[in-house]
Amino acid sequence: MEDCRRQPDPKNPTGDRFTSKRAEKALNVMLNSVVFRSSGQDLTTWGTYTEMASRFTEPILLALAALAIRSRIKR
């Protein structure tokens, strides 16, 4: 026969698990693995955000420059 005694449910310390520090770390890992490629250097928090912003805006600025050159050539 099976043991019919029920084990108590484990406690989940969600207050200890979900902190802003862990959320920031998860966001950085996700962005670096999916969107950006990190340079591999140890940067400060501001340096990391600056690198992410520059990597995000560089293609946009290059596309705008290409459109500006294209419009100048077409004239």
C-alpha positions as CSV (number, residue, x, y, z in Angstrom):
1,M,0.0,0.0,0.0
2,E,1.0,3.6,-0.6
3,D,1.9,5.9,2.2
4,C,-1.2,8.2,2.4
5,R,0.5,10.8,4.6
6,R,0.7,14.1,2.9
7,Q,3.9,16.1,2.9
8,P,3.6,19.8,3.6
9,D,4.0,22.1,0.7
10,P,7.4,23.7,0.4
11,K,7.7,27.4,1.1
12,N,8.7,29.6,-1.8
13,P,10.6,32.6,-0.7
14,T,9.5,34.8,-3.6
15,G,10.5,38.0,-1.7
16,D,14.1,36.8,-1.7
17,R,14.1,35.7,-5.3
18,F,12.6,38.7,-7.2
19,T,14.7,41.7,-6.4
20,S,15.6,44.7,-8.6
21,K,19.3,43.6,-8.6
22,R,18.3,40.2,-10.0
23,A,15.9,41.7,-12.5
24,E,18.7,44.1,-13.8
25,K,21.1,41.2,-14.1
26,A,18.5,39.1,-16.0
27,L,17.8,42.0,-18.3
28,N,21.5,42.5,-19.1
29,V,22.0,38.8,-19.8
30,M,19.0,38.7,-22.0
31,L,19.9,41.8,-24.0
32,N,23.5,40.8,-24.4
33,S,22.6,37.3,-25.6
34,V,19.7,38.2,-27.9
35,V,20.1,41.8,-29.1
36,F,23.6,42.9,-28.4
37,R,27.0,41.3,-28.3
38,S,29.0,42.4,-25.3
39,S,32.6,43.5,-25.8
40,G,33.8,41.2,-23.1
41,Q,35.3,44.0,-21.1
42,D,34.4,44.6,-17.4
43,L,32.4,47.9,-17.6
44,T,30.6,49.9,-15.0
45,T,26.8,50.0,-15.0
46,W,26.8,53.3,-16.9
47,G,29.4,52.0,-19.3
48,T,27.3,48.9,-20.0
49,Y,24.2,51.0,-20.7
50,T,26.2,53.4,-22.9
51,E,27.6,50.5,-24.9
52,M,24.0,49.1,-25.3
53,A,22.7,52.4,-26.4
54,S,25.5,53.0,-28.9
55,R,25.0,49.5,-30.4
56,F,21.3,50.1,-30.7
57,T,21.6,53.6,-32.3
58,E,24.5,52.9,-34.7
59,P,22.5,51.0,-37.3
60,I,19.8,53.6,-37.2
61,L,22.3,56.4,-37.8
62,L,23.9,54.5,-40.6
63,A,20.6,54.0,-42.3
64,L,19.8,57.7,-42.0
65,A,23.2,58.6,-43.4
66,A,22.6,56.2,-46.3
67,L,19.2,57.8,-47.0
68,A,20.7,61.3,-46.9
69,I,23.4,60.4,-49.4
70,R,20.9,58.7,-51.6
71,S,18.7,61.8,-51.7
72,R,21.7,64.0,-52.5
73,I,22.7,61.7,-55.4
74,K,19.2,61.6,-56.8
75,R,19.0,65.4,-57.2
